[in-house]
Amino acid sequence: MTKVLNFFKGIPAFFLLSALSGVLIGTSYIPFNGWALLFCFIPLWIATLQLLGSGATLKKVFLAGWMSQFILTLIGFNWIYYVSTEFGHLHPAIATLALLLFAALMHLYIPFSLVISVALIRFFAISNRFAHYLILALSLALLERIWPSIFEWNLAYTFLWIKWPLYQWADTVGFWGLSTWLLVIQAVLAYGLSLYRSQKNKALVTIASTLILVALLNLTGHLKKNYWSKTDSTVRIAVAQGNIGNAEKLHSEMRSQYHTHIRQIYTSLTTDLLQEQPADAIIWPETALPFALDPDYHGRREQQALFDSITQWNIPVITGGYSVSSEKIDHLGYPLTRNAIFYLSPQASFSDAPYYKTNLLAFGEYMPFGEQFPILYKLLPFVGVYEKGSGPIVADVATQNQTLKLGPQICYDSLVPSFTRHLAKNGAQIVFNVTNDSWFGWWAEPYQHGWMTLARAIEVRRPMVRSTNTGISTAILADGTLLEQSPINKSWAHTFNIPYKQNPQLSLYTRFGHLDWVLWSLILITTITLYQNKGRHVRS
């Protein structure tokens, strides 16, 4: 035991504090319970200010932040290993290296925010401790919004996950805005803690006032929920979750029966569901049907069998599928393919034009620089070659009782907040998302992706229905009420009763987006201006 204690005593304090923050941040994000949500960055900021006080180099400051982001990424995004082995067909050793490389680079905006903050504090000779913490928080908040990344995540999504009503304020500032609120709250709490030894009463007042503010934001969140619960129409939307795991393995087993097998899974699930729970429309997941649904292919056996089922149900089916051009080829010489949503009517036709996925997933649906260097596709043959769509586009889908204005998302589309904003601006009454998360296993990612998707419903105040291949399929109402949720990796079907508004109003966030960055930038500039020592500029 003594040797262990001596080992840790030999590690620099800033290193231990930054590692602690990495653990706290990583275990505060979905699917964890958010236990450290209000203080997870504080150890890292304390470490940074210790380095600032000791005159440490910016390189050492960067290292502190890098350690935090490396650990939090390993904790929260270790499903990268599963994807690399199961679908990338990489050797476990290489997949481990891929995960380590991902963790090393994914969240570099965190250490860069520390470097920027320390450089600003030194250059303007700022000595005020509150200003230090505020600069650290705002530098991080602003940088995380513009940093290029595959997944635009932030800790504010955890509010929705753990059901803190504070998330209702996303209709005003979006979840990026809530993330800034969270970081500023942590900065004030950190300042209060820093006062505890020297000014205990002021410290307690600062901490208590901040916690009261958090409580008030949650209380007013309840009021916002009541406001957005008013509706004037209802529609019944059925969802079928086929639970098709590794489609490539299934195809090798089923061979010529593969297409028939997949179609029958979805038609059987839907037929059984409609006998118990009638519906006005049906939604199947992303690429639920592994064959082309363009008009040129409607004469084929599987397509005709599908339309026979839809005609029998007399209900429109909205399904993910492949759009395969009979005229165009891609840059590798194959028929041009798109990841699409088809609106199939009981009259064996389209209710509206197909939607093609707009926000393609790098290294999944396209290879960065692949068109310029086709050899990259040969080196990584599991990467798809898809053409990008031109969304967001709202579709008109006629049911027996009404015509719905639906806003489609395919998988990754939901992780781009502006995409859903434009669906709402273009008149969508209900947003729906089709996804295939079978790539990522059962751990973490299905929950992370699911709740980041559901968050869009709060921002734009539209109901959202989510249909997935292996889970999580669910629906959320405009007021934040979460409906039935599917299990993961099981076949499942359910009909949701979705109350909605015929002419829904636009939320403040839908109108203006993330313009709050202007206010926070002004606050940062004002803080620096107020607390700078004009006679002591120091170049870092």
URLINQUI-V80227 format. One line per field, one symbol per residue. phi: phi as a letter, one per 30 degrees, with the letter a starting at -180 (. if undefined). psi: psi as a letter, one per 20 degrees, with the letter a starting at -180 (. if undefined). A space follows every 50 residues. Layout:
phi->???
psi->???
This chain:
phi->.ddddddddddeeddddddddeddddcccecdcidcecbdddedddeddd ddddidddddddddddddddddddddbddeddddddcdhddedddddddd deddcdbddddddddddddddddchdcddddedddddddddddddcddad bdcaddddeddcideedddddcbiddddddedddeddddddedddddcbe ddddddddddddddddddddddddedddddbbbbbcccbbcdhcdddddd ddddhdceddedededddededdddcbebcabbcdehdcdbdcdedcddd dddddddddddddhbdccbdacccdcbcbddcjcedcbdbcccccddhbc daddcceccdddiccaceidddbedddddbddddbcdddbddbdccbdcd cacccccdbchdeddcedddedddddjddbcbbcbbcddciccieedddd ddddeddddchbdbcccbdbjccabbdddjdccecddcibdabaccccda cdbddcdddddcicddedddddddddddddcdcdcbdbdd
psi->ghhgghghhipqhhggghhghgggghjirpjrjkhkhijhighghggghg hghikqrhghgghghggghgghghghkiihggghgghikqqhghhghggh gghhiglihghhhgggghgggggjlpiphghghhggghggghhhhipprh omrrihhhgggjkpihhhihigirhgghgggghhghgggggghhighhmg ghghgggghghhggghhgghhghhghgjiprjrqqopqppohlodnhggg hhghdijgggggghghhgggghghhhnqqhqppqrplhpkrqjqhijiir gggghghggggghlpqpoqqapoopihqqaiijrppqqorppnprijlap hrqqpppgnqopjgiqopjhhhmhhhhhhmiiprnqppakapppqoopah hrpqopoqqodihijnhhghghgghjjphpqqppqojihjaipfghgggg hhghhhhggilqqppporgjqppaqqrhjjppapqqrplqqqqqppoopr pgmqrprgghgibliihgghghggggggghjqnhjlppp.
